[in-house]
Amino acid sequence: MMEYKVEARTYYTKMTTNANHIAESSQEEVQEIIDGYAADGWRLVSTDATSFGLAVYVYLYFERDR
């Protein structure tokens, strides 16, 4: 039987000329989250992101066998 989990993170934009600053600044944190779940037997199966106003919402979907 499969077990599922969603991890959500919110990142806020700042005034900068770098259009990729959210992706660049969040990469290390997201990788740590993925590594932490992987150590517990979870597998990243999907991702999603949406933006609203000054925020970007990132969703990481994990699964593992029970």
C-alpha positions as a Markdown table, in Angstrom:
| # | Residue | x | y | z |
|---|---|---|---|---|
| 1 | Met | 0.0 | 0.0 | 0.0 |
| 2 | Met | 1.3 | 3.4 | -0.9 |
| 3 | Glu | 1.6 | 6.4 | 1.5 |
| 4 | Tyr | 1.6 | 9.9 | 0.1 |
| 5 | Lys | 2.7 | 13.3 | 1.5 |
| 6 | Val | 2.8 | 16.8 | 0.2 |
| 7 | Glu | 5.4 | 19.4 | 1.3 |
| 8 | Ala | 4.5 | 23.0 | 0.5 |
| 9 | Arg | 6.9 | 26.0 | 0.6 |
| 10 | Thr | 6.3 | 29.7 | 0.0 |
| 11 | Tyr | 8.9 | 32.0 | -1.4 |
| 12 | Tyr | 8.5 | 35.7 | -1.7 |
| 13 | Thr | 9.9 | 37.9 | -4.4 |
| 14 | Lys | 12.2 | 40.9 | -3.7 |
| 15 | Met | 13.2 | 43.9 | -5.8 |
| 16 | Thr | 16.0 | 42.7 | -8.0 |
| 17 | Thr | 17.1 | 42.7 | -11.6 |
| 18 | Asn | 17.7 | 38.9 | -11.4 |
| 19 | Ala | 14.5 | 37.2 | -12.7 |
| 20 | Asn | 15.7 | 33.8 | -11.4 |
| 21 | His | 16.4 | 34.9 | -7.8 |
| 22 | Ile | 13.7 | 32.7 | -6.2 |
| 23 | Ala | 14.8 | 29.6 | -8.0 |
| 24 | Glu | 18.5 | 30.3 | -7.1 |
| 25 | Ser | 17.9 | 31.2 | -3.5 |
| 26 | Ser | 15.5 | 28.3 | -2.8 |
| 27 | Gln | 17.5 | 25.5 | -4.5 |
| 28 | Glu | 19.5 | 24.5 | -1.5 |
| 29 | Glu | 16.5 | 24.4 | 0.9 |
| 30 | Val | 14.4 | 22.3 | -1.6 |
| 31 | Gln | 17.3 | 19.9 | -2.1 |
| 32 | Glu | 17.6 | 19.5 | 1.7 |
| 33 | Ile | 13.9 | 18.7 | 1.9 |
| 34 | Ile | 14.2 | 16.1 | -0.9 |
| 35 | Asp | 17.2 | 14.5 | 0.7 |
| 36 | Gly | 15.5 | 14.4 | 4.1 |
| 37 | Tyr | 12.5 | 12.6 | 2.8 |
| 38 | Ala | 14.6 | 10.3 | 0.7 |
| 39 | Ala | 16.5 | 9.2 | 3.8 |
| 40 | Asp | 13.2 | 8.1 | 5.3 |
| 41 | Gly | 12.2 | 6.1 | 2.2 |
| 42 | Trp | 10.1 | 8.7 | 0.4 |
| 43 | Arg | 10.4 | 9.2 | -3.3 |
| 44 | Leu | 9.7 | 12.5 | -5.1 |
| 45 | Val | 7.0 | 11.7 | -7.7 |
| 46 | Ser | 5.8 | 15.2 | -8.8 |
| 47 | Thr | 6.2 | 18.9 | -8.3 |
| 48 | Asp | 4.1 | 21.9 | -8.9 |
| 49 | Ala | 4.4 | 25.6 | -8.5 |
| 50 | Thr | 2.1 | 28.6 | -8.8 |
| 51 | Ser | 2.6 | 32.3 | -8.2 |
| 52 | Phe | 0.2 | 34.8 | -6.7 |
| 53 | Gly | 1.0 | 38.4 | -6.0 |
| 54 | Leu | 4.6 | 38.5 | -4.6 |
| 55 | Ala | 4.8 | 34.9 | -3.6 |
| 56 | Val | 5.6 | 31.6 | -5.4 |
| 57 | Tyr | 4.1 | 28.5 | -3.9 |
| 58 | Val | 6.1 | 25.2 | -4.5 |
| 59 | Tyr | 4.5 | 21.8 | -3.9 |
| 60 | Leu | 6.6 | 18.6 | -3.6 |
| 61 | Tyr | 4.7 | 15.3 | -3.8 |
| 62 | Phe | 6.2 | 12.2 | -2.2 |
| 63 | Glu | 5.3 | 8.6 | -2.0 |
| 64 | Arg | 6.6 | 5.4 | -0.3 |
| 65 | Asp | 5.6 | 1.9 | 0.3 |
| 66 | Arg | 4.2 | 1.1 | 3.7 |
